[in-house]
Amino acid sequence: MNPKLIVVFILSLVCLSLFAGDYKIGTGTSTEYYVPLDGYANYGWSKTLYTNAELQAAGMTTATTITKIAFYVTNITSFQTLNQTIYMGYNYNTSYSSSLVNYPSSYSGYTQVYNGTINWTGPGWFELTLQTPYTFDPTSAGTPSLELLWENRDGSALSPYPKFNYSSVSYTSVYKYGTTYPALTSGTRYSNRPNIWFMSAPTAVPPAASAVTPTNAATAIEINTNLSWQHNGGQPTSYKVYCGTDNPPTNLVNGDVVTTSTYDITGYLHYATTYYWKVVPHNSFGDATSCPVWSFVTRDDPTIYTFPYTENFTTFPNTNWQTKSGNLADPVVFGADGLCKWTQDDWLNTAGGDKAAELELYVTMNGWLITPPVNITSENFKLKFDLAFLKWNQPPTTTPAMTGTDDRFAVLVGNGFDWSTSNIIQEWNNSGSAYVLNNISPYGETVTLSLPYTRGAARIAFWAGSTISNADNDIMIHNISIYEEQELPVELSSFTAQTTQQNFVSLHWVTQSETNALGYYIYRSQSGILSDAVQLNQLIQATNTANEHSYSYLDEEVENHQDYYYWLQNVDISGNSNFHGPIHVSIEYNDGQGDTPTIQPKTSLLNAYPNPFNPQTTIQYEMKDAGSVHITIWNTKGQLIRDFKFNHAAAGHYQFAWNGTDMKGNDVATGVYYYRMNSGNYTDTKKMVLMK
């Protein structure tokens, strides 16, 4: 080869390395956390060699002033280490033999390049600007290696700690750590050397960047994604960002300038949509050229639009549900994936039955269980679920431990992307809440909560957690339902009977309000059974007023010495209907005398209707005389559920609705319930069944 061409070729290489100003060593993607520091140790030191041959192969072929170093962090988003000291120096070895495992006892020949706090970020290349730039000349006599000394005097062991990509190069590192600053002798030789990026001042415009999040051509991206990228050298000082559904992208973000390698898009993107984006790095020499346009597609819409929506945890977690770890404290920060303690278990710790979501409240266990987005379109949406609090892994017959003063369970409603304690709609704890965690039944109880009107998609989160070691219990949720509660078309306040001088029965009813009501029918039977009843009238049209309104109907076809039972049916404009009653009437009068027949009620507890019911039934009774009535509702364990007291100024037929809630307003569970009437010397008990 022509000697002149050789000189030109060598000079071209030198110019190329100066143009680049960036020298990366190591391409491995495995992870280690001992070098340059072990963040989970209180103290430590390490030393690392990057050989002359590696440096020159990376392009550092002449004296170079290093202004930054970077390590590829694989896991954390932020981590702070205090009192970090870094030195650089020449070393004339290519590895550490067994006799070279001590830390230098003198800093002679080394330059301190950094001293202070380091705020690690990741994942990606974490860059550290040296306080004192260091010049290394690989052409110096003896073909020196570059040695990096690192002293960690932070004093605390924290998690999560940074982990680093490494390449395996035999015995090119030594480390030592301890609860106090370790001795400078007898470190551990190590071949998992972290990849490193040496940077020097740029000499030209930077090269194009690389997409990090989302990656190019990525699919199923969340609509709250931000954009992040990695520069490839040239020490950019700013970036121009473009994004949109057009290509080249401009209609969402058009050349916004940022100084970090991330960009937060305002608002949320659209589901199932292709987006394009581009980043143009800039330094003192100008903008990068030939920057590519990347693309990604957002995920399909997971929002629930059809109600009621139910979840029984036969699959866990089900499609579009999320499980996260992290405490319920502002700011809410989710932990690493896979650490959530919610899991599938047998409801009430009873094998062979239904499944449930369960979290063990013990030590520092916690977790978030988050629904898919739910399209909440009115103020009438409800969340209903069964909740149980049990001794860990024990059936309800075992009493839970009551010493968990730190234990908490909460339900939150939010946008699904940013959570805070302000999203809590109800919390159970043992430290002052009106809803006491220890009082939750081990047999399960039904909870119904009103959902805030978010005018669109929201997610519901179930959070449970413990912080110290005391009680060891289970919190379980089961049979989740999200639904829109329909307004009752008719609110009926009374339905009564009265006789006339003509020996007829006059029926009278009063409504407090009507919404979308069509009208009313009267049914009558002599057996007291609704299925035997016949319809007496044509439709009596409703007025659909928000105010009190009275209606009446005259039954002219009654006979002496007969018993009659009357029902009132209200029908709405959708064809749905409800029955009220029956009213019991006994007709007795003197034939031929024209006396007014008398209705002779007797004190009695009547059958609830409907029965079985969900979610509401009507409890009805008759009073022979004026007086007080006490009606109680009990479960099969003999626990009092509800308590009703009434005073009546006259004899007659009375009724009221029970909506299946206990005295705290919580929905009760599916099962058998007993209702008991006490009035004077009269006592009677009947059974009803709530079926969900």
Summary of the structure (lengths in Angstrom):
residues: 692
radius of gyration: 38.6
end to end distance: 90.7
largest distance: 143.7
contacts: 2139
relative contact order: 0.08
helix: 5%
strand: 49%
